[in-house]
Amino acid sequence: MPYRRLPNTDNARIRALKIAIEKNNTLFGQDVIQLDIRKLETLLRNFENAQVRYRTSLERQASANKKFQKLVKSARLYISHFIQVLNFCVIRSEIKKEHKQLYNLEADDYTVPDLISNDSILYWGENLIKGEQLRLSQGGAPIYNPAIARVNVAFSQFKDAYFAQKTHQNTTNRELETLSNQRDDIDYVLATLWNQIETAFANLPNKERIERCKEYGIVYYLRREEKEKLEKEGENN
């Protein structure tokens, strides 16, 4: 005997529920489904809207992320270059190595910090801008190529986009959570619906019963041995 299986995608869930509602609304659908059709229609509409909101949010996040990655690359480049120039100035004795501590850099460490993560870019961007301002306020000569003003522009653009992206991610996660919760409701309703539909046609012969249930959106699957049997029968014919 074929067995039924609940849908495992949102589109399949929507399709299954739509078929049941539409079939019930025909003349032949009476007395099969016992659930409140209006409530089912509301459930379906809410689920469709939740799916649209999630997809829209995900698309916005993906689009914003493309722009964000360019800003990440730019900020990382300017921060890295500024630190390298600062180190060269120290090596040439143009800046005292002790002044590196104003930027939270080790005086005797001439390597560029790890800038792989967004958090590290945030950390070092803030430190470089504050450190350069402190050094200049003490009478130091400004660093050029890149100047801290140019670093600040790249960093500020990155920082704004970073927090905007966080907002997009939070919105998408919230919409996904809403959608996931509604999936549980849809699955429960479909299981209840399909039980009612199968009960309504329980007295029919197996083949006819399955066909009638399919008209209401129930999806049946053949077991492997049943598929193999049908394939062999097809080959013999």
PyRosetta script that sets phi, psi and omega in degrees:
from pyrosetta import init, pose_from_sequence

init()
pose = pose_from_sequence("MPYRRLPNTDNARIRALKIAIEKNNTLFGQDVIQLDIRKLETLLRNFENAQVRYRTSLERQASANKKFQKLVKSARLYISHFIQVLNFCVIRSEIKKEHKQLYNLEADDYTVPDLISNDSILYWGENLIKGEQLRLSQGGAPIYNPAIARVNVAFSQFKDAYFAQKTHQNTTNRELETLSNQRDDIDYVLATLWNQIETAFANLPNKERIERCKEYGIVYYLRREEKEKLEKEGENN")
pose.set_psi(1, 136.0)
pose.set_omega(1, 175.0)
pose.set_phi(2, -61.8)
pose.set_psi(2, 154.3)
pose.set_omega(2, 177.3)
pose.set_phi(3, -120.7)
pose.set_psi(3, 153.4)
pose.set_omega(3, -179.2)
pose.set_phi(4, -95.4)
pose.set_psi(4, 155.9)
pose.set_omega(4, 178.0)
pose.set_phi(5, -145.4)
pose.set_psi(5, 131.3)
pose.set_omega(5, 179.7)
pose.set_phi(6, -64.1)
pose.set_psi(6, 150.8)
pose.set_omega(6, 178.7)
pose.set_phi(7, -58.4)
pose.set_psi(7, 147.7)
pose.set_omega(7, 179.5)
pose.set_phi(8, -116.9)
pose.set_psi(8, 9.5)
pose.set_omega(8, 173.5)
pose.set_phi(9, -128.8)
pose.set_psi(9, 157.8)
pose.set_omega(9, -179.1)
pose.set_phi(10, -64.8)
pose.set_psi(10, -41.9)
pose.set_omega(10, 179.5)
pose.set_phi(11, -62.0)
pose.set_psi(11, -38.7)
pose.set_omega(11, 178.6)
pose.set_phi(12, -68.0)
pose.set_psi(12, -36.3)
pose.set_omega(12, 177.1)
pose.set_phi(13, -62.7)
pose.set_psi(13, -46.6)
pose.set_omega(13, 179.8)
pose.set_phi(14, -61.7)
pose.set_psi(14, -45.1)
pose.set_omega(14, -178.6)
pose.set_phi(15, -62.0)
pose.set_psi(15, -43.8)
pose.set_omega(15, -178.7)
pose.set_phi(16, -63.5)
pose.set_psi(16, -43.6)
pose.set_omega(16, -178.9)
pose.set_phi(17, -69.6)
pose.set_psi(17, -38.0)
pose.set_omega(17, 177.9)
pose.set_phi(18, -61.3)
pose.set_psi(18, -45.5)
pose.set_omega(18, -178.7)
pose.set_phi(19, -59.8)
pose.set_psi(19, -44.9)
pose.set_omega(19, -179.5)
pose.set_phi(20, -62.5)
pose.set_psi(20, -43.9)
pose.set_omega(20, -179.3)
pose.set_phi(21, -65.5)
pose.set_psi(21, -47.1)
pose.set_omega(21, -178.6)
pose.set_phi(22, -63.3)
pose.set_psi(22, -40.8)
pose.set_omega(22, 179.3)
pose.set_phi(23, -65.8)
pose.set_psi(23, -40.2)
pose.set_omega(23, 179.3)
pose.set_phi(24, -63.2)
pose.set_psi(24, -32.5)
pose.set_omega(24, -176.9)
pose.set_phi(25, -78.3)
pose.set_psi(25, -3.2)
pose.set_omega(25, 174.3)
pose.set_phi(26, -88.6)
pose.set_psi(26, 170.1)
pose.set_omega(26, -178.7)
pose.set_phi(27, -60.8)
pose.set_psi(27, -33.4)
pose.set_omega(27, -175.3)
pose.set_phi(28, -84.7)
pose.set_psi(28, -0.9)
pose.set_omega(28, -176.5)
pose.set_phi(29, -92.2)
pose.set_psi(29, -0.8)
pose.set_omega(29, -175.9)
pose.set_phi(30, -69.9)
pose.set_psi(30, 144.9)
pose.set_omega(30, 174.3)
pose.set_phi(31, 66.6)
pose.set_psi(31, 13.6)
pose.set_omega(31, 176.5)
pose.set_phi(32, -99.1)
pose.set_psi(32, -51.5)
pose.set_omega(32, 179.7)
pose.set_phi(33, -96.4)
pose.set_psi(33, 125.9)
pose.set_omega(33, -177.4)
pose.set_phi(34, -95.7)
pose.set_psi(34, -14.6)
pose.set_omega(34, -179.3)
pose.set_phi(35, -72.2)
pose.set_psi(35, 157.5)
pose.set_omega(35, 179.1)
pose.set_phi(36, -69.3)
pose.set_psi(36, 114.8)
pose.set_omega(36, -176.0)
pose.set_phi(37, -64.4)
pose.set_psi(37, -36.0)
pose.set_omega(37, 179.4)
pose.set_phi(38, -63.7)
pose.set_psi(38, -39.0)
pose.set_omega(38, 177.5)
pose.set_phi(39, -67.1)
pose.set_psi(39, -36.3)
pose.set_omega(39, 177.4)
pose.set_phi(40, -65.4)
pose.set_psi(40, -41.0)
pose.set_omega(40, 179.1)
pose.set_phi(41, -64.6)
pose.set_psi(41, -39.1)
pose.set_omega(41, 176.8)
pose.set_phi(42, -65.9)
pose.set_psi(42, -43.0)
pose.set_omega(42, 177.9)
pose.set_phi(43, -60.0)
pose.set_psi(43, -44.5)
pose.set_omega(43, 179.1)
pose.set_phi(44, -63.0)
pose.set_psi(44, -46.4)
pose.set_omega(44, -179.1)
pose.set_phi(45, -62.5)
pose.set_psi(45, -42.9)
pose.set_omega(45, 179.0)
pose.set_phi(46, -64.0)
pose.set_psi(46, -38.8)
pose.set_omega(46, -179.7)
pose.set_phi(47, -68.5)
pose.set_psi(47, -40.8)
pose.set_omega(47, 177.2)
pose.set_phi(48, -62.7)
pose.set_psi(48, -42.1)
pose.set_omega(48, 179.2)
pose.set_phi(49, -65.2)
pose.set_psi(49, -39.6)
pose.set_omega(49, 178.8)
pose.set_phi(50, -64.8)
pose.set_psi(50, -38.7)
pose.set_omega(50, 177.6)
pose.set_phi(51, -63.8)
pose.set_psi(51, -43.1)
pose.set_omega(51, 179.5)
pose.set_phi(52, -63.8)
pose.set_psi(52, -43.9)
pose.set_omega(52, -179.8)
pose.set_phi(53, -62.6)
pose.set_psi(53, -41.2)
pose.set_omega(53, 179.7)
pose.set_phi(54, -65.2)
pose.set_psi(54, -46.2)
pose.set_omega(54, -179.8)
pose.set_phi(55, -62.7)
pose.set_psi(55, -41.5)
pose.set_omega(55, 179.0)
pose.set_phi(56, -63.0)
pose.set_psi(56, -44.2)
pose.set_omega(56, 179.5)
pose.set_phi(57, -64.0)
pose.set_psi(57, -41.3)
pose.set_omega(57, -179.9)
pose.set_phi(58, -64.9)
pose.set_psi(58, -40.2)
pose.set_omega(58, 178.6)
pose.set_phi(59, -65.6)
pose.set_psi(59, -40.6)
pose.set_omega(59, 177.8)
pose.set_phi(60, -63.9)
pose.set_psi(60, -42.2)
pose.set_omega(60, 179.1)
pose.set_phi(61, -62.8)
pose.set_psi(61, -43.7)
pose.set_omega(61, -179.5)
pose.set_phi(62, -65.1)
pose.set_psi(62, -41.8)
pose.set_omega(62, 179.3)
pose.set_phi(63, -64.7)
pose.set_psi(63, -43.4)
pose.set_omega(63, 179.4)
pose.set_phi(64, -66.7)
pose.set_psi(64, -32.7)
pose.set_omega(64, -177.6)
pose.set_phi(65, -66.7)
pose.set_psi(65, -33.3)
pose.set_omega(65, 178.2)
pose.set_phi(66, -61.7)
pose.set_psi(66, -44.6)
pose.set_omega(66, 178.3)
pose.set_phi(67, -68.8)
pose.set_psi(67, -38.6)
pose.set_omega(67, -178.2)
pose.set_phi(68, -62.4)
pose.set_psi(68, -41.4)
pose.set_omega(68, -178.6)
pose.set_phi(69, -62.3)
pose.set_psi(69, -33.5)
pose.set_omega(69, 176.5)
pose.set_phi(70, -66.5)
pose.set_psi(70, -39.4)
pose.set_omega(70, 178.9)
pose.set_phi(71, -70.1)
pose.set_psi(71, -33.9)
pose.set_omega(71, 175.6)
pose.set_phi(72, -60.8)
pose.set_psi(72, -47.7)
pose.set_omega(72, -178.6)
pose.set_phi(73, -61.8)
pose.set_psi(73, -42.7)
pose.set_omega(73, -179.7)
pose.set_phi(74, -65.6)
pose.set_psi(74, -46.3)
pose.set_omega(74, -179.2)
pose.set_phi(75, -63.4)
pose.set_psi(75, -43.3)
pose.set_omega(75, 179.3)
pose.set_phi(76, -60.8)
pose.set_psi(76, -41.5)
pose.set_omega(76, -178.9)
pose.set_phi(77, -64.1)
pose.set_psi(77, -47.6)
pose.set_omega(77, -177.9)
pose.set_phi(78, -67.7)
pose.set_psi(78, -39.8)
pose.set_omega(78, 178.3)
pose.set_phi(79, -64.4)
pose.set_psi(79, -45.0)
pose.set_omega(79, 178.6)
pose.set_phi(80, -60.8)
pose.set_psi(80, -46.2)
pose.set_omega(80, -178.7)
pose.set_phi(81, -64.9)
pose.set_psi(81, -39.3)
pose.set_omega(81, -179.9)
pose.set_phi(82, -62.5)
pose.set_psi(82, -43.9)
pose.set_omega(82, 179.6)
pose.set_phi(83, -63.7)
pose.set_psi(83, -40.0)
pose.set_omega(83, 178.5)
pose.set_phi(84, -63.3)
pose.set_psi(84, -43.3)
pose.set_omega(84, 179.3)
pose.set_phi(85, -65.9)
pose.set_psi(85, -40.5)
pose.set_omega(85, 177.4)
pose.set_phi(86, -58.8)
pose.set_psi(86, -44.0)
pose.set_omega(86, 178.8)
pose.set_phi(87, -63.7)
pose.set_psi(87, -40.2)
pose.set_omega(87, 178.0)
pose.set_phi(88, -63.3)
pose.set_psi(88, -38.8)
pose.set_omega(88, 178.4)
pose.set_phi(89, -63.8)
pose.set_psi(89, -37.2)
pose.set_omega(89, 177.5)
pose.set_phi(90, -67.8)
pose.set_psi(90, -43.7)
pose.set_omega(90, 179.1)
pose.set_phi(91, -60.9)
pose.set_psi(91, -37.0)
pose.set_omega(91, 179.7)
pose.set_phi(92, -84.4)
pose.set_psi(92, 5.5)
pose.set_omega(92, 179.4)
pose.set_phi(93, 64.1)
pose.set_psi(93, 23.9)
pose.set_omega(93, 176.1)
pose.set_phi(94, -82.9)
pose.set_psi(94, -24.1)
pose.set_omega(94, 177.0)
pose.set_phi(95, -133.2)
pose.set_psi(95, 136.1)
pose.set_omega(95, 178.8)
pose.set_phi(96, -68.3)
pose.set_psi(96, 138.7)
pose.set_omega(96, -176.7)
pose.set_phi(97, -63.9)
pose.set_psi(97, -25.9)
pose.set_omega(97, 178.6)
pose.set_phi(98, -64.1)
pose.set_psi(98, -24.8)
pose.set_omega(98, -178.9)
pose.set_phi(99, -70.1)
pose.set_psi(99, -16.2)
pose.set_omega(99, 177.9)
pose.set_phi(100, -62.7)
pose.set_psi(100, -25.4)
pose.set_omega(100, 180.0)
pose.set_phi(101, -66.8)
pose.set_psi(101, -20.5)
pose.set_omega(101, 175.2)
pose.set_phi(102, -63.7)
pose.set_psi(102, -26.0)
pose.set_omega(102, -179.5)
pose.set_phi(103, -98.2)
pose.set_psi(103, 7.8)
pose.set_omega(103, -174.4)
pose.set_phi(104, 64.4)
pose.set_psi(104, 27.2)
pose.set_omega(104, 175.7)
pose.set_phi(105, -100.9)
pose.set_psi(105, 142.0)
pose.set_omega(105, 176.8)
pose.set_phi(106, -66.6)
pose.set_psi(106, 135.1)
pose.set_omega(106, -175.7)
pose.set_phi(107, -60.0)
pose.set_psi(107, -38.7)
pose.set_omega(107, -175.4)
pose.set_phi(108, -101.6)
pose.set_psi(108, 9.0)
pose.set_omega(108, 179.4)
pose.set_phi(109, -105.9)
pose.set_psi(109, 117.0)
pose.set_omega(109, -175.9)
pose.set_phi(110, -106.5)
pose.set_psi(110, 15.4)
pose.set_omega(110, 176.4)
pose.set_phi(111, -87.9)
pose.set_psi(111, 155.7)
pose.set_omega(111, 176.0)
pose.set_phi(112, -84.6)
pose.set_psi(112, 128.9)
pose.set_omega(112, -179.9)
pose.set_phi(113, -58.7)
pose.set_psi(113, 159.8)
pose.set_omega(113, 176.7)
pose.set_phi(114, -64.6)
pose.set_psi(114, 122.6)
pose.set_omega(114, -178.9)
pose.set_phi(115, -117.7)
pose.set_psi(115, 26.7)
pose.set_omega(115, -176.4)
pose.set_phi(116, -68.8)
pose.set_psi(116, -45.6)
pose.set_omega(116, -174.7)
pose.set_phi(117, -86.5)
pose.set_psi(117, 157.4)
pose.set_omega(117, 176.1)
pose.set_phi(118, -65.2)
pose.set_psi(118, -35.6)
pose.set_omega(118, 179.5)
pose.set_phi(119, -64.4)
pose.set_psi(119, -36.4)
pose.set_omega(119, 179.1)
pose.set_phi(120, -69.1)
pose.set_psi(120, -34.6)
pose.set_omega(120, 176.4)
pose.set_phi(121, -65.6)
pose.set_psi(121, -42.5)
pose.set_omega(121, 176.8)
pose.set_phi(122, -59.6)
pose.set_psi(122, -46.3)
pose.set_omega(122, -177.2)
pose.set_phi(123, -62.1)
pose.set_psi(123, -51.8)
pose.set_omega(123, -174.8)
pose.set_phi(124, -76.3)
pose.set_psi(124, -29.2)
pose.set_omega(124, 175.0)
pose.set_phi(125, -61.5)
pose.set_psi(125, -47.8)
pose.set_omega(125, 178.6)
pose.set_phi(126, -61.7)
pose.set_psi(126, -44.0)
pose.set_omega(126, -177.7)
pose.set_phi(127, -64.5)
pose.set_psi(127, -41.6)
pose.set_omega(127, -178.8)
pose.set_phi(128, -65.6)
pose.set_psi(128, -43.1)
pose.set_omega(128, -178.5)
pose.set_phi(129, -65.7)
pose.set_psi(129, -45.8)
pose.set_omega(129, 178.9)
pose.set_phi(130, -66.4)
pose.set_psi(130, -40.9)
pose.set_omega(130, -178.8)
pose.set_phi(131, -64.4)
pose.set_psi(131, -42.0)
pose.set_omega(131, 179.9)
pose.set_phi(132, -66.4)
pose.set_psi(132, -39.0)
pose.set_omega(132, 177.9)
pose.set_phi(133, -63.5)
pose.set_psi(133, -40.5)
pose.set_omega(133, 178.3)
pose.set_phi(134, -64.9)
pose.set_psi(134, -43.5)
pose.set_omega(134, -178.0)
pose.set_phi(135, -65.8)
pose.set_psi(135, -41.1)
pose.set_omega(135, 179.1)
pose.set_phi(136, -66.6)
pose.set_psi(136, -35.4)
pose.set_omega(136, 179.9)
pose.set_phi(137, -67.3)
pose.set_psi(137, -19.0)
pose.set_omega(137, 177.7)
pose.set_phi(138, -94.4)
pose.set_psi(138, 9.7)
pose.set_omega(138, 176.4)
pose.set_phi(139, 95.6)
pose.set_psi(139, 7.3)
pose.set_omega(139, 179.6)
pose.set_phi(140, -72.5)
pose.set_psi(140, 155.9)
pose.set_omega(140, 177.7)
pose.set_phi(141, -82.7)
pose.set_psi(141, 141.2)
pose.set_omega(141, -178.5)
pose.set_phi(142, -67.6)
pose.set_psi(142, 149.7)
pose.set_omega(142, 174.7)
pose.set_phi(143, -86.8)
pose.set_psi(143, 139.1)
pose.set_omega(143, 178.0)
pose.set_phi(144, -119.3)
pose.set_psi(144, 164.8)
pose.set_omega(144, 174.3)
pose.set_phi(145, 58.3)
pose.set_psi(145, 57.6)
pose.set_omega(145, 10.9)
pose.set_phi(146, -99.6)
pose.set_psi(146, 149.6)
pose.set_omega(146, 174.0)
pose.set_phi(147, -74.6)
pose.set_psi(147, 154.9)
pose.set_omega(147, -177.4)
pose.set_phi(148, -63.2)
pose.set_psi(148, -26.9)
pose.set_omega(148, 178.5)
pose.set_phi(149, -63.2)
pose.set_psi(149, -40.6)
pose.set_omega(149, 179.8)
pose.set_phi(150, -71.3)
pose.set_psi(150, -37.8)
pose.set_omega(150, 175.8)
pose.set_phi(151, -61.3)
pose.set_psi(151, -41.5)
pose.set_omega(151, -178.1)
pose.set_phi(152, -64.0)
pose.set_psi(152, -37.9)
pose.set_omega(152, 178.6)
pose.set_phi(153, -62.4)
pose.set_psi(153, -50.6)
pose.set_omega(153, -179.2)
pose.set_phi(154, -62.7)
pose.set_psi(154, -41.2)
pose.set_omega(154, -178.7)
pose.set_phi(155, -68.4)
pose.set_psi(155, -42.3)
pose.set_omega(155, -179.2)
pose.set_phi(156, -63.5)
pose.set_psi(156, -40.3)
pose.set_omega(156, 177.6)
pose.set_phi(157, -63.7)
pose.set_psi(157, -42.5)
pose.set_omega(157, 177.2)
pose.set_phi(158, -62.3)
pose.set_psi(158, -46.0)
pose.set_omega(158, -175.8)
pose.set_phi(159, -62.6)
pose.set_psi(159, -44.4)
pose.set_omega(159, 178.6)
pose.set_phi(160, -62.0)
pose.set_psi(160, -44.9)
pose.set_omega(160, -179.4)
pose.set_phi(161, -67.2)
pose.set_psi(161, -34.0)
pose.set_omega(161, -180.0)
pose.set_phi(162, -62.0)
pose.set_psi(162, -48.3)
pose.set_omega(162, -178.8)
pose.set_phi(163, -72.9)
pose.set_psi(163, -30.8)
pose.set_omega(163, 174.7)
pose.set_phi(164, -65.0)
pose.set_psi(164, -40.0)
pose.set_omega(164, 178.9)
pose.set_phi(165, -66.4)
pose.set_psi(165, -36.7)
pose.set_omega(165, 175.9)
pose.set_phi(166, -60.2)
pose.set_psi(166, -40.3)
pose.set_omega(166, 178.8)
pose.set_phi(167, -64.5)
pose.set_psi(167, -43.3)
pose.set_omega(167, 177.5)
pose.set_phi(168, -60.2)
pose.set_psi(168, -44.0)
pose.set_omega(168, -179.3)
pose.set_phi(169, -63.3)
pose.set_psi(169, -43.0)
pose.set_omega(169, 179.7)
pose.set_phi(170, -64.2)
pose.set_psi(170, -40.3)
pose.set_omega(170, 178.7)
pose.set_phi(171, -64.4)
pose.set_psi(171, -45.0)
pose.set_omega(171, 179.1)
pose.set_phi(172, -62.2)
pose.set_psi(172, -43.5)
pose.set_omega(172, 179.1)
pose.set_phi(173, -62.9)
pose.set_psi(173, -38.0)
pose.set_omega(173, 179.6)
pose.set_phi(174, -67.4)
pose.set_psi(174, -42.8)
pose.set_omega(174, 178.6)
pose.set_phi(175, -66.1)
pose.set_psi(175, -36.3)
pose.set_omega(175, 178.3)
pose.set_phi(176, -66.9)
pose.set_psi(176, -39.2)
pose.set_omega(176, 178.5)
pose.set_phi(177, -63.3)
pose.set_psi(177, -42.0)
pose.set_omega(177, 177.5)
pose.set_phi(178, -61.8)
pose.set_psi(178, -44.7)
pose.set_omega(178, 179.8)
pose.set_phi(179, -63.3)
pose.set_psi(179, -42.2)
pose.set_omega(179, -179.1)
pose.set_phi(180, -63.7)
pose.set_psi(180, -40.9)
pose.set_omega(180, 178.3)
pose.set_phi(181, -63.6)
pose.set_psi(181, -39.2)
pose.set_omega(181, 179.7)
pose.set_phi(182, -71.9)
pose.set_psi(182, -27.4)
pose.set_omega(182, 175.5)
pose.set_phi(183, -59.9)
pose.set_psi(183, -42.2)
pose.set_omega(183, 179.2)
pose.set_phi(184, -61.0)
pose.set_psi(184, -41.0)
pose.set_omega(184, 178.9)
pose.set_phi(185, -65.0)
pose.set_psi(185, -44.0)
pose.set_omega(185, -179.6)
pose.set_phi(186, -62.7)
pose.set_psi(186, -44.1)
pose.set_omega(186, -179.1)
pose.set_phi(187, -62.7)
pose.set_psi(187, -40.7)
pose.set_omega(187, 179.0)
pose.set_phi(188, -64.3)
pose.set_psi(188, -44.3)
pose.set_omega(188, -179.8)
pose.set_phi(189, -65.2)
pose.set_psi(189, -43.0)
pose.set_omega(189, 179.7)
pose.set_phi(190, -62.7)
pose.set_psi(190, -41.7)
pose.set_omega(190, 178.4)
pose.set_phi(191, -62.0)
pose.set_psi(191, -41.4)
pose.set_omega(191, 178.5)
pose.set_phi(192, -66.1)
pose.set_psi(192, -45.3)
pose.set_omega(192, 178.8)
pose.set_phi(193, -58.1)
pose.set_psi(193, -49.6)
pose.set_omega(193, -176.0)
pose.set_phi(194, -65.0)
pose.set_psi(194, -34.2)
pose.set_omega(194, 175.4)
pose.set_phi(195, -62.9)
pose.set_psi(195, -43.0)
pose.set_omega(195, 179.5)
pose.set_phi(196, -65.0)
pose.set_psi(196, -41.1)
pose.set_omega(196, -179.3)
pose.set_phi(197, -64.9)
pose.set_psi(197, -45.7)
pose.set_omega(197, 179.6)
pose.set_phi(198, -65.3)
pose.set_psi(198, -35.6)
pose.set_omega(198, 177.9)
pose.set_phi(199, -65.5)
pose.set_psi(199, -38.6)
pose.set_omega(199, -178.9)
pose.set_phi(200, -63.1)
pose.set_psi(200, -30.4)
pose.set_omega(200, -177.4)
pose.set_phi(201, -111.1)
pose.set_psi(201, 18.9)
pose.set_omega(201, -174.0)
pose.set_phi(202, -63.1)
pose.set_psi(202, -26.6)
pose.set_omega(202, -176.1)
pose.set_phi(203, -86.3)
pose.set_psi(203, -4.5)
pose.set_omega(203, -180.0)
pose.set_phi(204, -81.2)
pose.set_psi(204, 157.0)
pose.set_omega(204, 173.2)
pose.set_phi(205, -57.2)
pose.set_psi(205, 152.1)
pose.set_omega(205, -172.3)
pose.set_phi(206, -51.5)
pose.set_psi(206, -51.2)
pose.set_omega(206, -175.8)
pose.set_phi(207, -61.8)
pose.set_psi(207, -45.4)
pose.set_omega(207, -180.0)
pose.set_phi(208, -67.1)
pose.set_psi(208, -40.1)
pose.set_omega(208, 179.2)
pose.set_phi(209, -59.6)
pose.set_psi(209, -44.7)
pose.set_omega(209, -179.7)
pose.set_phi(210, -63.6)
pose.set_psi(210, -42.1)
pose.set_omega(210, -179.6)
pose.set_phi(211, -64.2)
pose.set_psi(211, -41.3)
pose.set_omega(211, 179.4)
pose.set_phi(212, -66.5)
pose.set_psi(212, -39.9)
pose.set_omega(212, 178.6)
pose.set_phi(213, -65.3)
pose.set_psi(213, -37.9)
pose.set_omega(213, 178.3)
pose.set_phi(214, -61.3)
pose.set_psi(214, -34.0)
pose.set_omega(214, 179.0)
pose.set_phi(215, -61.3)
pose.set_psi(215, -25.0)
pose.set_omega(215, 178.9)
pose.set_phi(216, -94.4)
pose.set_psi(216, 7.1)
pose.set_omega(216, 173.5)
pose.set_phi(217, 99.4)
pose.set_psi(217, -0.2)
pose.set_omega(217, 178.4)
pose.set_phi(218, -70.1)
pose.set_psi(218, 134.4)
pose.set_omega(218, -178.6)
pose.set_phi(219, -105.7)
pose.set_psi(219, 125.1)
pose.set_omega(219, 179.5)
pose.set_phi(220, -112.1)
pose.set_psi(220, 149.8)
pose.set_omega(220, 179.2)
pose.set_phi(221, -128.5)
pose.set_psi(221, 144.1)
pose.set_omega(221, 175.6)
pose.set_phi(222, -86.7)
pose.set_psi(222, 142.7)
pose.set_omega(222, 173.4)
pose.set_phi(223, -72.7)
pose.set_psi(223, 162.3)
pose.set_omega(223, -174.1)
pose.set_phi(224, -56.4)
pose.set_psi(224, -44.2)
pose.set_omega(224, -178.4)
pose.set_phi(225, -66.2)
pose.set_psi(225, -31.8)
pose.set_omega(225, 177.8)
pose.set_phi(226, -70.0)
pose.set_psi(226, -39.2)
pose.set_omega(226, 176.3)
pose.set_phi(227, -62.4)
pose.set_psi(227, -44.8)
pose.set_omega(227, -179.1)
pose.set_phi(228, -63.0)
pose.set_psi(228, -38.0)
pose.set_omega(228, 179.1)
pose.set_phi(229, -63.9)
pose.set_psi(229, -44.1)
pose.set_omega(229, 179.7)
pose.set_phi(230, -65.4)
pose.set_psi(230, -39.0)
pose.set_omega(230, 179.1)
pose.set_phi(231, -64.0)
pose.set_psi(231, -39.8)
pose.set_omega(231, 179.1)
pose.set_phi(232, -66.9)
pose.set_psi(232, -40.0)
pose.set_omega(232, 179.1)
pose.set_phi(233, -64.4)
pose.set_psi(233, -36.9)
pose.set_omega(233, 178.4)
pose.set_phi(234, -66.4)
pose.set_psi(234, -39.3)
pose.set_omega(234, 178.6)
pose.set_phi(235, -66.5)
pose.set_psi(235, -38.6)
pose.set_omega(235, -179.3)
pose.set_phi(236, -68.8)
pose.set_psi(236, -30.6)
pose.set_omega(236, 179.1)
pose.set_phi(237, -79.9)
pose.dump_pdb("model.pdb")
